[in-house]
């Protein structure tokens, strides 16, 4: 059974067993989700619908079929999301993970988020399981394309640019419903889960597969599993749950180390 610690009022004194697990970890896998970006003010996928987009179901905008049917509408929605992400700033959780990575060269960051806040905080070689808003590619030939300038007004429709190689339309560089995760990213994350001795799960519900299986793989291979989130998970099968904001808990953990 995992041990849950209520850290919403501050980290307080930590059990020695938890501190020792954190301090002696040789290879660390950190899996982050929407909760980390939410602390920077980025709405979660299903919350990000206001203004022009309030009448749309996000799940119906996040498919290849939706793009084929109305590429302008789908591209414009993702450009709106990209503008929101670029307007946000890394929060203390992002910065703490970047600082931890500078101390511990074998800390590996895997994220389900499609923004670049980890990179802007100073983290390197971040593995994006669900793609990135900042890496568009051609819908026809999959050629990587440069991101266009961010539109000034988020509620206006913008046509996707054309691929200079084949003339196809640019599509957002995210993983849509019905698509597989990037093979290289998933393989790298899986290999890290199999060999890490500490796995931190931060700000993710643990419901979206196959990313949700990574902590279980790490646990099966003998890693210490620590979850950080404001809400407890009844089905969490790990060692420790630290309940509170990642932006409070991660900097405090780093200080204790």
C-alpha positions as CSV (number, residue, x, y, z in Angstrom):
1,X,0.0,0.0,0.0
2,X,1.3,3.5,-0.9
3,X,1.9,6.0,1.9
4,X,0.1,9.3,1.3
5,X,1.4,12.6,2.7
6,X,-0.7,15.7,2.7
7,X,1.6,18.4,1.5
8,X,-0.9,21.1,0.6
9,X,0.1,23.3,3.5
10,X,3.8,22.7,2.8
11,X,6.2,19.7,2.6
12,X,6.9,19.4,6.4
13,X,9.2,16.7,7.7
14,X,9.6,13.8,5.3
15,X,10.0,10.2,6.3
16,X,13.6,9.1,6.2
17,X,12.8,6.2,3.9
18,X,11.5,8.6,1.2
19,X,14.4,10.9,1.5
20,X,16.9,8.0,1.2
21,X,15.1,6.7,-1.9
22,X,15.4,10.1,-3.5
23,X,19.0,10.6,-2.5
24,X,20.4,7.3,-3.6
25,X,18.6,7.1,-7.0
26,X,21.0,6.6,-9.8
27,X,18.7,6.9,-12.7
28,X,15.5,8.9,-12.5
29,X,12.4,8.9,-14.8
30,X,10.1,11.8,-14.4
31,X,6.7,11.6,-16.1
32,X,4.8,14.9,-16.2
33,X,1.2,15.6,-17.3
34,X,-1.3,18.4,-17.7
35,X,-1.3,19.3,-14.0
36,X,2.2,20.8,-14.3
37,X,1.3,23.0,-17.2
38,X,-2.0,24.0,-15.5
39,X,0.1,25.6,-12.7
40,X,1.4,28.0,-15.4
41,X,-2.1,28.9,-16.4
42,X,-2.4,26.6,-19.4
43,X,-5.9,25.1,-19.6
44,X,-6.1,21.4,-19.8
45,X,-7.2,19.9,-23.2
46,X,-10.9,19.8,-22.4
47,X,-10.9,23.1,-20.6
48,X,-9.4,25.2,-23.4
49,X,-12.6,26.1,-25.1
50,X,-13.8,29.7,-24.9
51,X,-14.8,32.4,-27.4
52,X,-15.0,31.1,-30.9
53,X,-14.3,27.6,-29.8
54,X,-16.8,27.3,-27.0
55,X,-19.3,25.4,-29.2
56,X,-16.8,22.7,-30.3
57,X,-16.0,19.4,-28.7
58,X,-12.2,19.3,-28.5
59,X,-12.2,15.5,-29.2
60,X,-13.9,16.4,-32.6
61,X,-11.1,18.8,-33.4
62,X,-8.3,16.4,-32.6
63,X,-8.5,13.9,-35.4
64,X,-7.2,13.5,-38.9
65,X,-10.8,13.3,-40.2
66,X,-11.6,16.7,-38.6
67,X,-8.5,18.2,-40.3
68,X,-9.5,16.7,-43.7
69,X,-13.1,18.1,-43.3
70,X,-12.0,21.6,-42.2
71,X,-8.3,22.2,-42.1
72,X,-8.7,25.9,-41.4
73,X,-10.8,25.4,-38.3
74,X,-8.5,22.7,-36.8
75,X,-5.3,24.5,-37.6
76,X,-6.7,27.7,-36.1
77,X,-7.7,26.0,-32.9
78,X,-4.2,24.6,-32.4
79,X,-2.7,28.0,-33.2
80,X,-4.9,29.4,-30.5
81,X,-3.6,26.8,-28.1
82,X,0.0,27.5,-29.2
83,X,-0.4,31.2,-28.6
84,X,-1.7,30.4,-25.0
85,X,1.3,28.2,-24.4
86,X,3.8,30.8,-25.6
87,X,2.2,33.4,-23.4
88,X,2.7,31.2,-20.3
89,X,5.8,31.1,-18.3
90,X,7.6,28.1,-16.6
91,X,6.5,27.7,-13.0
92,X,8.5,26.5,-10.0
93,X,7.9,22.9,-10.8
94,X,9.4,23.3,-14.3
95,X,12.4,25.1,-12.9
96,X,12.9,22.6,-10.1
97,X,13.0,19.7,-12.5
98,X,15.5,21.6,-14.7
99,X,17.7,22.3,-11.7
100,X,17.4,18.7,-10.5
101,X,18.5,17.6,-14.0
102,X,21.6,19.7,-13.8
103,X,22.5,18.1,-10.5
104,X,21.6,14.6,-11.6
105,X,22.8,13.9,-15.1
106,X,20.8,10.7,-15.3
107,X,17.4,12.4,-14.7
108,X,15.2,11.9,-17.8
109,X,12.1,13.9,-18.4
110,X,9.1,12.4,-20.3
111,X,6.1,14.6,-20.7
112,X,2.5,14.2,-22.0
113,X,2.3,17.9,-22.5
114,X,2.6,19.5,-25.9
115,X,4.0,22.9,-24.8
116,X,7.7,23.8,-24.4
117,X,7.7,25.0,-20.8
118,X,10.1,22.3,-19.7
119,X,12.6,23.4,-22.3
120,X,12.1,27.1,-21.5
121,X,12.8,26.3,-17.9
122,X,16.2,24.8,-18.9
123,X,15.5,21.0,-19.2
124,X,17.2,19.3,-22.1
125,X,16.4,16.2,-24.3
126,X,12.7,16.2,-23.1
127,X,10.8,13.3,-24.6
128,X,7.3,14.5,-25.8
129,X,5.1,11.4,-25.9
130,X,2.1,13.4,-27.4
131,X,4.1,15.6,-29.8
132,X,4.5,19.3,-29.7
133,X,2.5,22.4,-30.6
134,X,5.8,23.9,-31.8
135,X,6.7,21.1,-34.3
136,X,4.2,21.2,-37.3
137,X,4.7,18.9,-40.2
138,X,3.2,18.3,-43.6
139,X,-0.1,16.4,-43.6
140,X,0.9,14.7,-46.9
141,X,4.6,13.9,-46.8
142,X,5.3,14.4,-43.0
143,X,8.2,16.8,-43.7
144,X,9.0,18.8,-40.5
145,X,8.0,22.5,-41.0
146,X,8.8,25.7,-39.3
147,X,6.2,27.2,-37.0
148,X,4.6,30.3,-38.5
149,X,4.4,33.6,-36.5
150,X,1.8,33.3,-33.8
151,X,-1.5,35.0,-34.8
152,X,-2.2,38.2,-32.9
153,X,-5.8,37.4,-32.3
154,X,-6.6,33.9,-31.0
155,X,-10.2,34.0,-32.1
156,X,-9.7,34.4,-35.8
157,X,-9.4,31.7,-38.4
158,X,-6.0,31.2,-40.0
159,X,-5.3,29.0,-43.0
160,X,-2.5,26.4,-42.5
161,X,0.7,27.1,-44.6
162,X,1.8,24.9,-47.4
163,X,4.7,22.5,-47.5
164,X,7.5,23.8,-49.7
165,X,8.3,20.3,-50.8
166,X,5.0,18.8,-51.9
167,X,2.4,21.6,-51.4
168,X,0.5,19.7,-48.8
169,X,-1.1,21.5,-45.8
170,X,0.8,21.9,-42.5
171,X,-0.8,20.1,-39.6
172,X,-0.1,20.5,-35.9
173,X,2.7,18.3,-34.6
174,X,0.6,16.7,-31.9
175,X,-0.7,13.2,-31.6
176,X,-4.4,13.1,-32.6
177,X,-7.0,10.6,-31.4
178,X,-6.6,7.4,-33.4
179,X,-2.9,8.0,-34.1
180,X,0.1,6.1,-32.6
181,X,2.6,7.8,-30.3
182,X,5.9,8.7,-31.9
183,X,7.8,5.4,-32.1
184,X,11.2,6.7,-31.1
185,X,9.8,8.7,-28.1
186,X,7.7,5.7,-26.9
187,X,10.7,3.3,-27.2
188,X,13.0,5.7,-25.3
189,X,10.4,6.2,-22.6
190,X,9.8,2.4,-22.3
191,X,13.6,1.7,-22.0
192,X,13.9,4.4,-19.3
193,X,11.0,2.8,-17.3
194,X,12.7,-0.6,-17.5
195,X,16.0,0.6,-16.1
196,X,15.3,3.5,-13.8
197,X,15.5,3.1,-10.0
198,X,13.2,6.0,-9.2
199,X,10.1,7.1,-11.1
200,X,8.3,10.4,-10.3
201,X,4.8,10.8,-11.7
202,X,3.9,14.5,-11.6
203,X,0.5,16.1,-12.4
204,X,-1.0,13.3,-14.5
205,X,-4.2,11.3,-13.9
206,X,-2.5,8.1,-15.1
207,X,-5.5,7.3,-17.3
208,X,-4.1,7.9,-20.8
209,X,-2.5,4.9,-22.4
210,X,0.1,3.9,-23.2
211,X,1.9,6.6,-21.1
212,X,-0.1,5.4,-18.0
213,X,1.7,2.0,-18.2
214,X,5.2,3.5,-17.8
215,X,5.1,3.9,-14.0
216,X,3.8,0.3,-13.7
217,X,6.7,-1.0,-15.8
218,X,9.1,0.9,-13.6
219,X,7.6,-0.5,-10.5
220,X,7.7,-4.0,-11.9
221,X,11.4,-3.6,-12.5
222,X,12.0,-2.6,-8.9
223,X,12.0,1.2,-9.1
224,X,10.6,3.4,-6.2
225,X,7.4,5.0,-7.5
226,X,6.5,8.5,-6.2
227,X,3.4,10.4,-7.3
228,X,2.9,14.2,-6.9
229,X,-0.5,15.6,-7.4
230,X,-3.1,17.6,-5.5
231,X,-5.6,14.8,-5.8
232,X,-5.1,11.2,-4.4
233,X,-5.4,8.3,-6.8
234,X,-7.2,5.4,-5.2
235,X,-5.7,2.9,-7.7
236,X,-2.1,4.2,-7.3
237,X,0.1,1.1,-6.9
238,X,3.4,2.7,-5.8
239,X,5.3,3.7,-2.8
240,X,4.5,7.3,-2.0
241,X,1.8,9.9,-2.8
242,X,2.7,13.5,-2.1
243,X,-0.5,15.5,-2.2
244,X,-0.2,19.1,-3.2
245,X,0.9,21.4,-6.0
246,X,4.0,20.3,-8.0
247,X,5.3,23.9,-7.9
248,X,5.4,23.7,-4.1
249,X,6.5,20.1,-3.6
250,X,9.3,19.8,-6.2
251,X,11.3,22.9,-5.1
252,X,11.0,21.8,-1.5
253,X,12.2,18.2,-2.4
254,X,15.1,19.6,-4.2
255,X,16.1,21.6,-1.1
256,X,16.0,18.5,1.0
257,X,18.3,16.7,-1.3
